[in-house]
Every structure is written in C-alpha cells, then in structure tokens.
Amino acid sequence: MEKINDFESVINILKNYQVVEIGAPVKTNFSIRNNKIFVKTNNAQYFISLEEFEALFKHSIFYYFEQTQSVEIETSKDDEYYAWKHK
C-alpha cells in the first residue's frame, strides 16, 4: 500500500473521487459522495461532513485504496469434478 503523506493530499484525492483507507484501529475506507464523506468498515457504513472527517481522522495514516484481485475459477476443475460425480 502506498502511504499518503499529508491530510491536504487526502482531501484532494477524495475530491477526485478516489478511495483512501486507514488500517488502524479498524480497516476503514473513505470516499466522497454529494460533498459528504462516505465511511465504510466491515461492520458499519455512514456519511459524515468534511469538517467531522477532519476532526476525527486528521492525524490518521492514510493509504491509497487498492482493489483486491478476484480469484478466477478453473472451469476445467469443475468439469472434471462433475464428470466424476455423475458416473
């Protein structure tokens, strides 16, 4: 993950409709929608204002959000399994 060095850069990245994240204490993703910050964790999703975002997260360490790659399913393995099961 690539670290973002200052809070102003975080705001500029969000205003360019990109996603940033923090890893501690809970992995949290941030994006901007309709001039509000959308906050997403595994357990919660909510909107806060830019002012609230700054007050709560200004001293956090932010990183560029990296999309995880999806795992491709090998259809040949499926074909082999179903061919064996139906015999």
DRENGUNU-759166 format. One record per residue: residue number from 1; x, y, z of N, C-alpha, C in turn; residue in three letters. Coordinates in pm, 1 decimal. Layout:
<atoms>
+-----+----------+----------+----------+----------+----------+----------+----------+----------+----------+-----+
!   i !     n.xx !     n.yy !     n.zz !    ca.xx !    ca.yy !    ca.zz !     c.xx !     c.yy !     c.zz !  aa !
+-----+----------+----------+----------+----------+----------+----------+----------+----------+----------+-----+
! NUM !        X !        Y !        Z !        X !        Y !        Z !        X !        Y !        Z ! ALA !
...
+-----+----------+----------+----------+----------+----------+----------+----------+----------+----------+-----+
</atoms>
This chain:
<atoms>
+-----+----------+----------+----------+----------+----------+----------+----------+----------+----------+-----+
!   i !     n.xx !     n.yy !     n.zz !    ca.xx !    ca.yy !    ca.zz !     c.xx !     c.yy !     c.zz !  aa !
+-----+----------+----------+----------+----------+----------+----------+----------+----------+----------+-----+
!   1 !     83.3 !   -118.3 !      0.0 !      0.0 !      0.0 !      0.0 !     88.1 !    125.0 !      0.0 ! MET !
!   2 !     44.1 !    222.9 !    -74.6 !    119.5 !    347.5 !    -82.6 !     62.5 !    448.5 !     16.4 ! GLU !
!   3 !    148.4 !    497.5 !    104.1 !    110.0 !    591.6 !    208.8 !     88.5 !    731.0 !    149.0 ! LYS !
!   4 !    -11.0 !    802.3 !    201.4 !    -37.3 !    940.6 !    162.5 !     24.0 !   1028.9 !    271.1 ! ILE !
!   5 !    104.8 !   1124.9 !    231.6 !    189.2 !   1196.9 !    326.3 !    120.5 !   1303.5 !    410.4 ! ASN !
!   6 !     17.0 !   1369.5 !    359.3 !    -43.7 !   1475.7 !    439.0 !   -195.2 !   1477.6 !    419.1 ! ASP !
!   7 !   -264.3 !   1540.9 !    513.0 !   -410.2 !   1541.2 !    512.3 !   -467.4 !   1619.2 !    394.9 ! PHE !
!   8 !   -400.5 !   1724.6 !    351.9 !   -447.5 !   1800.7 !    234.8 !   -450.5 !   1712.0 !    110.9 ! GLU !
!   9 !   -351.7 !   1625.7 !     95.9 !   -349.9 !   1531.8 !    -16.5 !   -466.0 !   1434.1 !     -7.6 ! SER !
!  10 !   -499.6 !   1391.6 !    113.3 !   -613.9 !   1302.0 !    133.0 !   -741.3 !   1369.0 !     82.3 ! VAL !
!  11 !   -761.7 !   1494.2 !    120.2 !   -880.9 !   1567.9 !     77.0 !   -882.9 !   1581.7 !    -75.2 ! ILE !
!  12 !   -769.8 !   1614.5 !   -135.5 !   -763.5 !   1629.0 !   -281.8 !   -792.1 !   1496.3 !   -351.5 ! ASN !
!  13 !   -740.5 !   1387.4 !   -298.8 !   -766.3 !   1255.3 !   -357.1 !   -914.8 !   1223.5 !   -349.5 ! ILE !
!  14 !   -976.1 !   1249.9 !   -235.4 !  -1120.1 !   1225.5 !   -220.3 !  -1201.0 !   1311.0 !   -316.3 ! LEU !
!  15 !  -1160.5 !   1437.2 !   -333.5 !  -1232.9 !   1527.0 !   -424.6 !  -1217.6 !   1485.3 !   -570.1 ! LYS !
!  16 !  -1117.8 !   1401.5 !   -599.9 !  -1101.8 !   1343.7 !   -733.0 !  -1172.9 !   1209.1 !   -744.2 ! ASN !
!  17 !  -1262.0 !   1182.3 !   -650.9 !  -1346.7 !   1062.5 !   -648.3 !  -1266.5 !    932.7 !   -642.0 ! TYR !
!  18 !  -1156.5 !    936.8 !   -569.3 !  -1079.7 !    816.5 !   -544.0 !  -1102.8 !    774.9 !   -399.7 ! GLN !
!  19 !  -1062.8 !    653.8 !   -366.7 !  -1086.2 !    597.5 !   -234.1 !   -954.7 !    591.0 !   -158.6 ! VAL !
!  20 !   -961.1 !    626.2 !    -29.8 !   -845.9 !    612.8 !     59.4 !   -886.9 !    523.2 !    175.1 ! VAL !
!  21 !   -786.8 !    474.1 !    249.2 !   -818.4 !    387.7 !    361.3 !   -719.8 !    406.9 !    475.3 ! GLU !
!  22 !   -763.2 !    367.5 !    593.4 !   -675.1 !    358.0 !    708.6 !   -680.6 !    213.0 !    755.4 ! ILE !
!  23 !   -576.5 !    169.4 !    822.1 !   -573.2 !     30.2 !    865.8 !   -591.9 !     11.8 !   1014.1 ! GLY !
!  24 !   -577.6 !    119.1 !   1092.6 !   -586.1 !    103.8 !   1237.4 !   -678.3 !    209.6 !   1294.5 ! ALA !
!  25 !   -754.0 !    185.7 !   1394.4 !   -766.4 !     57.9 !   1464.4 !   -849.8 !    -44.4 !   1387.5 ! PRO !
!  26 !   -933.6 !      1.6 !   1294.9 !  -1014.5 !    -87.0 !   1211.2 !   -994.7 !    -44.3 !   1067.1 ! VAL !
!  27 !   -978.3 !   -141.6 !    976.9 !   -964.4 !   -107.4 !    835.3 !  -1090.9 !    -34.4 !    790.1 ! LYS !
!  28 !  -1070.8 !     88.6 !    740.0 !  -1182.6 !    175.5 !    703.7 !  -1153.4 !    241.6 !    570.1 ! THR !
!  29 !  -1251.9 !    239.0 !    480.5 !  -1241.4 !    304.3 !    350.1 !  -1320.7 !    433.8 !    351.9 ! ASN !
!  30 !  -1268.8 !    534.3 !    278.5 !  -1334.2 !    664.0 !    270.2 !  -1347.3 !    704.2 !    124.2 ! PHE !
!  31 !  -1463.2 !    756.7 !     88.7 !  -1483.9 !    813.3 !    -44.5 !  -1574.7 !    934.1 !    -27.6 ! SER !
!  32 !  -1592.8 !   1010.7 !   -134.4 !  -1677.9 !   1129.7 !   -126.2 !  -1798.4 !   1111.6 !   -217.6 ! ILE !
!  33 !  -1914.4 !   1149.4 !   -163.8 !  -2039.8 !   1143.8 !   -239.1 !  -2124.3 !   1263.4 !   -197.5 ! ARG !
!  34 !  -2164.6 !   1342.4 !   -293.4 !  -2250.4 !   1459.6 !   -267.2 !  -2193.0 !   1548.8 !   -156.9 ! ASN !
!  35 !  -2063.7 !   1576.0 !   -164.5 !  -1993.3 !   1661.6 !    -68.1 !  -1996.2 !   1609.9 !     75.3 ! ASN !
!  36 !  -2019.6 !   1481.1 !     92.0 !  -2012.2 !   1415.5 !    222.8 !  -1911.1 !   1302.1 !    212.3 ! LYS !
!  37 !  -1847.9 !   1270.0 !    321.7 !  -1752.5 !   1159.2 !    324.2 !  -1827.4 !   1032.0 !    359.2 ! ILE !
!  38 !  -1815.6 !    932.1 !    273.4 !  -1875.4 !    801.5 !    298.2 !  -1771.1 !    715.8 !    367.4 ! PHE !
!  39 !  -1804.4 !    666.6 !    485.1 !  -1714.4 !    586.5 !    567.1 !  -1765.8 !    443.6 !    565.4 ! VAL !
!  40 !  -1676.0 !    347.2 !    535.1 !  -1718.8 !    207.4 !    525.0 !  -1619.3 !    116.9 !    595.5 ! LYS !
!  41 !  -1669.3 !     36.3 !    687.9 !  -1591.5 !    -69.1 !    752.3 !  -1665.8 !   -200.3 !    728.9 ! THR !
!  42 !  -1612.7 !   -308.4 !    781.3 !  -1682.8 !   -436.9 !    769.7 !  -1813.9 !   -436.7 !    847.8 ! ASN !
!  43 !  -1823.9 !   -351.2 !    949.8 !  -1940.3 !   -352.8 !   1037.9 !  -2031.1 !   -231.2 !   1027.6 ! ASN !
!  44 !  -1989.9 !   -128.2 !    955.1 !  -2070.5 !     -6.0 !    951.2 !  -2047.7 !     71.1 !    822.3 ! ALA !
!  45 !  -2149.3 !    150.2 !    786.1 !  -2140.8 !    242.3 !    672.7 !  -2218.8 !    367.2 !    711.0 ! GLN !
!  46 !  -2156.5 !    483.8 !    692.9 !  -2225.4 !    607.1 !    727.5 !  -2160.2 !    725.0 !    657.0 ! TYR !
!  47 !  -2228.9 !    839.8 !    659.2 !  -2179.9 !    963.8 !    600.0 !  -2145.5 !   1062.4 !    710.9 ! PHE !
!  48 !  -2037.3 !   1139.5 !    688.8 !  -2001.7 !   1249.1 !    778.1 !  -1963.9 !   1369.9 !    692.2 ! ILE !
!  49 !  -1966.3 !   1487.7 !    752.7 !  -1928.1 !   1608.7 !    679.9 !  -1775.8 !   1616.4 !    668.8 ! SER !
!  50 !  -1727.5 !   1703.1 !    581.6 !  -1583.0 !   1723.4 !    568.3 !  -1521.5 !   1772.7 !    699.2 ! LEU !
!  51 !  -1594.1 !   1856.7 !    770.9 !  -1544.6 !   1908.3 !    898.5 !  -1532.6 !   1796.2 !   1001.7 ! GLU !
!  52 !  -1633.9 !   1709.8 !   1007.8 !  -1628.8 !   1595.9 !   1100.1 !  -1515.3 !   1501.3 !   1063.4 ! GLU !
!  53 !  -1498.1 !   1479.9 !    934.1 !  -1391.0 !   1392.8 !    886.2 !  -1255.3 !   1446.0 !    932.1 ! PHE !
!  54 !  -1234.8 !   1575.1 !    915.6 !  -1107.6 !   1634.5 !    956.6 !  -1088.0 !   1623.2 !   1107.5 ! GLU !
!  55 !  -1192.1 !   1651.7 !   1184.5 !  -1180.8 !   1644.9 !   1330.8 !  -1151.6 !   1503.3 !   1379.1 ! ALA !
!  56 !  -1212.0 !   1405.0 !   1315.1 !  -1196.4 !   1266.2 !   1360.2 !  -1070.9 !   1197.4 !   1307.2 ! LEU !
!  57 !  -1029.7 !   1229.3 !   1184.5 !   -927.4 !   1148.6 !   1118.6 !   -803.3 !   1225.2 !   1074.3 ! PHE !
!  58 !   -790.3 !   1351.7 !   1111.4 !   -679.2 !   1432.9 !   1062.1 !   -542.2 !   1372.1 !   1093.6 ! LYS !
!  59 !   -528.2 !   1305.9 !   1205.2 !   -398.5 !   1252.8 !   1246.3 !   -381.9 !   1104.2 !   1213.2 ! HIS !
!  60 !   -471.9 !   1049.6 !   1134.7 !   -462.2 !    909.1 !   1093.6 !   -362.3 !    894.4 !    980.2 ! SER !
!  61 !   -315.8 !    774.1 !    959.9 !   -225.8 !    742.7 !    848.6 !   -310.7 !    684.3 !    736.6 ! ILE !
!  62 !   -312.8 !    753.4 !    623.8 !   -395.6 !    714.1 !    510.7 !   -311.8 !    647.3 !    402.8 ! PHE !
!  63 !   -378.3 !    558.8 !    329.1 !   -317.2 !    488.7 !    217.2 !   -413.1 !    492.9 !     99.4 ! TYR !
!  64 !   -357.3 !    484.0 !    -20.9 !   -440.9 !    467.4 !   -139.0 !   -510.5 !    332.7 !   -129.2 ! TYR !
!  65 !   -637.8 !    329.4 !   -162.0 !   -712.5 !    204.2 !   -159.6 !   -672.9 !    120.7 !   -280.3 ! PHE !
!  66 !   -638.4 !     -4.6 !   -255.0 !   -602.0 !    -96.5 !   -362.6 !   -708.3 !   -203.9 !   -373.7 ! GLU !
!  67 !   -768.6 !   -211.5 !   -489.4 !   -871.0 !   -312.5 !   -514.7 !   -807.2 !   -450.6 !   -513.6 ! GLN !
!  68 !   -864.5 !   -541.8 !   -437.6 !   -811.0 !   -677.6 !   -436.3 !   -852.9 !   -749.5 !   -563.0 ! THR !
!  69 !   -765.4 !   -835.5 !   -610.0 !   -794.5 !   -908.5 !   -732.9 !   -886.9 !  -1025.0 !   -702.7 ! GLN !
!  70 !   -981.0 !  -1047.9 !   -792.7 !  -1071.3 !  -1160.4 !   -775.0 !  -1002.0 !  -1288.9 !   -819.5 ! SER !
!  71 !  -1042.5 !  -1396.4 !   -759.2 !   -985.4 !  -1526.5 !   -791.9 !  -1065.3 !  -1586.8 !   -905.5 ! VAL !
!  72 !   -994.6 !  -1631.9 !  -1008.1 !  -1063.0 !  -1693.6 !  -1120.8 !  -1086.9 !  -1840.9 !  -1092.8 ! GLU !
!  73 !  -1202.5 !  -1887.4 !  -1132.3 !  -1237.2 !  -2027.9 !  -1113.4 !  -1191.6 !  -2104.8 !  -1235.7 ! ILE !
!  74 !  -1122.8 !  -2215.8 !  -1210.3 !  -1080.1 !  -2301.1 !  -1321.1 !  -1195.8 !  -2390.8 !  -1360.8 ! GLU !
!  75 !  -1253.6 !  -2362.2 !  -1476.9 !  -1368.9 !  -2441.3 !  -1521.1 !  -1330.2 !  -2584.9 !  -1551.8 ! THR !
!  76 !  -1205.4 !  -2608.1 !  -1587.1 !  -1162.9 !  -2746.2 !  -1614.5 !  -1173.2 !  -2832.0 !  -1488.5 ! SER !
!  77 !  -1144.3 !  -2773.8 !  -1371.9 !  -1158.4 !  -2846.4 !  -1245.4 !  -1305.4 !  -2876.9 !  -1218.2 ! LYS !
!  78 !  -1393.8 !  -2779.7 !  -1245.1 !  -1537.3 !  -2803.2 !  -1228.7 !  -1584.5 !  -2914.1 !  -1321.8 ! ASP !
!  79 !  -1541.1 !  -2908.4 !  -1447.2 !  -1581.6 !  -3010.8 !  -1543.8 !  -1534.9 !  -3148.6 !  -1497.9 ! ASP !
!  80 !  -1412.0 !  -3155.2 !  -1449.3 !  -1358.0 !  -3283.0 !  -1402.0 !  -1438.5 !  -3335.4 !  -1282.9 ! GLU !
!  81 !  -1471.7 !  -3249.5 !  -1189.9 !  -1547.4 !  -3289.1 !  -1071.7 !  -1686.4 !  -3338.9 !  -1110.2 ! TYR !
!  82 !  -1757.5 !  -3261.3 !  -1190.9 !  -1894.2 !  -3300.8 !  -1226.3 !  -1895.2 !  -3424.2 !  -1316.7 ! TYR !
!  83 !  -1794.3 !  -3440.8 !  -1398.9 !  -1785.9 !  -3561.0 !  -1481.9 !  -1767.6 !  -3683.8 !  -1393.6 ! ALA !
!  84 !  -1688.1 !  -3673.1 !  -1289.3 !  -1662.6 !  -3784.5 !  -1199.8 !  -1786.3 !  -3814.5 !  -1115.8 ! TRP !
!  85 !  -1853.9 !  -3713.1 !  -1068.8 !  -1969.1 !  -3730.0 !   -978.5 !  -2086.1 !  -3797.9 !  -1048.7 ! LYS !
!  86 !  -2104.1 !  -3777.6 !  -1177.4 !  -2219.3 !  -3831.1 !  -1249.1 !  -2194.4 !  -3969.9 !  -1305.2 ! HIS !
!  87 !  -2079.5 !  -4029.5 !  -1279.4 !  -2052.6 !  -4163.5 !  -1333.8 !  -2114.2 !  -4270.3 !  -1246.8 ! LYS !
+-----+----------+----------+----------+----------+----------+----------+----------+----------+----------+-----+
</atoms>
